[in-house]
Amino acid sequence: MGVRTAVTTAGLAMGLLAGCSGKDTSATDTASGTQTPTTNPAEDSDGDGVVAADDCDDGDAAVYPGAPETCDGKDSDCDGSPHPLETDEDGDGVPDCSPCADAGYWELLVAETTGDALRAALTESNPDPSCDYAQAKRAIYQSLDLEDGNVVSGVYTGEQVAIVGGGPEDDALNIEHSWPRSEGADAYPADCDVHHLYPTLVEANTVRESHPYGEVTGSVSWSRGGSQVGSGSGGTVFEPRDVHKGNAARSMLYVWIQHGYAPTTTQRTLYGAWSSLDPVDTTDQDRDAAGARLQGNHNPFVACPLFVERMLDAG
C-alpha cells in the first residue's frame, strides 16, 4: 500500500469514528473553510445543572435560568437583562449597587423591604462598632477626612485647617458628634462611632451645643460658612450648610437604627429632604468603607442610599 493510500484510509476511519460518536464536534467556517469546535447543546460545560441549549451562558456556573441576581452587571437569571438595580449611571464599568453589595446589604436591597421591617432588619443585622475615641479622632484627622494638601475642612463652615503633627494646627478643629453627647452619644460605642463624627471648627461646635438639627425659620443668633443657629420648629435649632445636610441626615438615621435615637416624624421628613438635597457621592461612600475597615460596620444609608427613602415611613 502506498503512503497516499494509507493516509486516505486513516482519515476515512477517523471520520467514520467521529460520525459514530453521536456528537457534533465541529463546524465549517464558510469564510476560511476550516473546522472550528462548537458546543453540544446537550452538554453542561459550566456544571451548573443546566444544559447549553437552555443556558444563556454555559461558560459561567453562576448564570442560568432562575439563578439569583447579584450586583455584577450580568444577566444572572437569563431573563434578558441584569437586575434593574445593577445600572452603571457613571459609566465606570462598575454597577452603582457595588458599595451596597460589598457592605453586605444586597439581599435586603433587592427584597425591597420598607418601613418598620427595614428598620428592624437593619437594627438586627448591622454589627455594633468596635471603636476607641482617640483612635477615631486620629483617623478623622489623618485619613477619613484628610484632603489633598494635608488639610481637613470643618464640615459646618468649609474652612480648611492644616494638619500638623497628626492634628489640626493651633487646635482649630475638634470632633462633632452629630448626635450630641448630652442626648446619648456620651456612652460607648456611640461616643467613638465615626459614622456620626466629623471635624468642625471649635467655634461652630461650641455654638451648636446640643441643639437639634432643623431649619432656621426665624431670628438667627449665629451664622458662618452657610451654617446657622436660630429659631425653628420647636425652639432653637442648628442648620448645617447645604453641602453637609445629607451627611448629617444620614448620620442621624444611622444612630436611629444603631444606637437607639428616636427621631420624630417631623425630623424623619426633614432628614429625607436633606438627603435628597445633598445626595450620597463617591467621597461619602469611600469614607463609609474606610470607617467600616476601622470599626467593623457600615452606615447602610450611605452604602445603600435607597434605604433612606424606603425607611421613612417606619414608626
Secondary structure, 3 states (H helix, E strand, C coil): CCHHHHHHHHHHHHHHHHHHCCCCCCEECCCCCCEECCCCCCCCCCCCCCCHHHCCCCCCCCCCCCCCCCCCCCCCCCCCCCCHHHCCCCCCCCCCCHHHHHCCCHHHHHCCCCHHHHHHHHHHHCCCCCCCHHHHHHHHHHHHCEECCCEEECCCCCCEEEEECCEEHHHCEEEEECCCHHHCCCCCCHHHCHHHEEEEEHHHHHHHCCCCECCEEEEEEEEECCEEEEEECCEEEEECCHHHHHHHHHHHHHHHHHHCCCCCHHHHHHHHHHHHHCCCCHHHHHHHHHHHHHHCCCCHHHHCCHHHHHHCCCC
